[in-house]
Structures are given as C-alpha cells and as structure tokens.
Amino acid sequence: EEVREISADLHPHMLERLGLTRTIESTVKKCAASSGISIEASVDNMDGRLSPTGEINAFRIVQEGLNNVVKHSRASECSVIVRMNEVDCDIAIKDDGCGFVPSGSDGSVDARGGFGLIHMAERVRLLHGSMEIVSSPGHGTTLRIAIPLPQRPASEEL
C-alpha cells in the first residue's frame, strides 16, 4: 500500500484518466470540500498543450499552491485561474488570507521561503517559466505563474 501511495504521488494517474483540465478542477473541488474554504476555479482546456512532464509539473504547482492556501493563509475565499494562449499557460492562485512578506525583494522566492514555495519555484524553473508572488500582511496573496508552451511544428498549426 505504501509503495502504491508513493507511486501515485510521483505520477498522478488522474492525469491519464481525466486529463489535466479535469484533474485540476477535481483537485480544486476536493480541496474546497475538505478545507471549508470557498475555492472557485476557472480553467481553460489545457489538455495536450504541455508535454507530459509539463502537465505533471503544472498539476503539482497548482496542488502545492492550494496546499499553501489551506495550511498557511487563513483565507475564506480563493480562486484558481488557468488561461491558455498561443505562447504560454498562465496560472493565478489568489486568496483573501493573512498574506505575508515574500522573501525576495522582487516578489520572488529565495532560500528563506517555505519548502512548498521553493518546490513550486523549482518546477517553474524546470519548465522555463516565471513565478511572481504578490502579498503583504493582512492583504492576501496572489501567485502568478507563466509556463511557456512547447512550440508546435508548422504542420500542426494548419
């Protein structure tokens, strides 16, 4: 049982069964139901737009962002917005919680940040993306992530 759990943690099988879009929506619903936080999701169809590794990392980024909201924010409301365009996937996780002072002066994460934020930043870096944290005590937190999409061959664009 423990090996199965570790395996599921490494590769979320929901991605294969449901696709990335529905997996994120399902995760948001489960998180809202178990936390008591009102969490709204608006997720563009992102299935097949990222590489398989990109999908896993995007899912884990959203999952860790929600985990941080539940564990640390003391929020009553949260939103998860995923927008797709021709060049990137933009993820925003916003809460109305207690907020904090981001460890980097530019809203980035440095070594003093929590492990969840550090792991998220590392996943974003592996995907050649960018991550910004906008927060201040008493004013909630907004996490903005941009992940560049793989370039499609010209034959697929027609």
JOPEJO-V536296 format. One record per residue. N is the residue number from 1. OMEGA is omega as a letter, one per 30 degrees, with the letter a starting at -180 (* if undefined). NEAR is the number of other C-alpha atoms within 8 Angstrom. Layout:
BEGIN
N&OMEGA&NEAR, N&OMEGA&NEAR
END
This chain:
BEGIN
1&a&4, 2&l&5, 3&l&6, 4&a&7, 5&l&8, 6&l&8, 7&l&8, 8&l&9, 9&a&7, 10&a&6, 11&a&7, 12&a&9, 13&l&7, 14&l&8, 15&l&11, 16&a&7, 17&a&6, 18&a&9, 19&a&10, 20&a&11, 21&a&12, 22&l&8, 23&l&12, 24&l&11, 25&l&10, 26&l&8, 27&l&9, 28&a&13, 29&l&9, 30&a&8, 31&l&10, 32&a&11, 33&a&8, 34&a&6, 35&a&7, 36&l&7, 37&l&11, 38&a&8, 39&l&12, 40&l&8, 41&l&9, 42&a&8, 43&l&12, 44&l&8, 45&a&6, 46&a&10, 47&l&8, 48&a&5, 49&l&7, 50&l&11, 51&l&8, 52&l&6, 53&l&7, 54&l&9, 55&l&11, 56&a&11, 57&l&10, 58&l&8, 59&a&11, 60&l&9, 61&l&11, 62&a&11, 63&a&9, 64&l&11, 65&l&13, 66&l&11, 67&l&8, 68&l&10, 69&a&13, 70&a&11, 71&a&7, 72&a&6, 73&a&13, 74&a&9, 75&l&13, 76&l&10, 77&l&10, 78&l&14, 79&l&12, 80&a&14, 81&l&11, 82&a&11, 83&l&9, 84&l&11, 85&a&6, 86&a&5, 87&a&7, 88&l&10, 89&a&12, 90&a&12, 91&l&13, 92&l&12, 93&a&14, 94&l&11, 95&l&14, 96&a&13, 97&a&14, 98&a&12, 99&l&13, 100&l&10, 101&l&7, 102&a&13, 103&l&10, 104&a&8, 105&a&6, 106&a&4, 107&l&10, 108&a&11, 109&l&13, 110&a&8, 111&l&5, 112&l&6, 113&l&10, 114&a&6, 115&l&6, 116&l&9, 117&l&11, 118&l&12, 119&l&8, 120&a&12, 121&l&10, 122&l&8, 123&l&10, 124&l&15, 125&l&9, 126&l&7, 127&a&9, 128&a&8, 129&l&11, 130&a&9, 131&l&11, 132&l&9, 133&l&12, 134&a&9, 135&l&12, 136&a&11, 137&l&9, 138&a&8, 139&l&10, 140&a&16, 141&l&15, 142&l&11, 143&l&13, 144&a&11, 145&l&12, 146&l&11, 147&l&12, 148&l&10, 149&l&10, 150&l&7, 151&l&4, 152&l&6, 153&a&6, 154&a&6, 155&l&5, 156&a&6, 157&a&6, 158&*&4
END
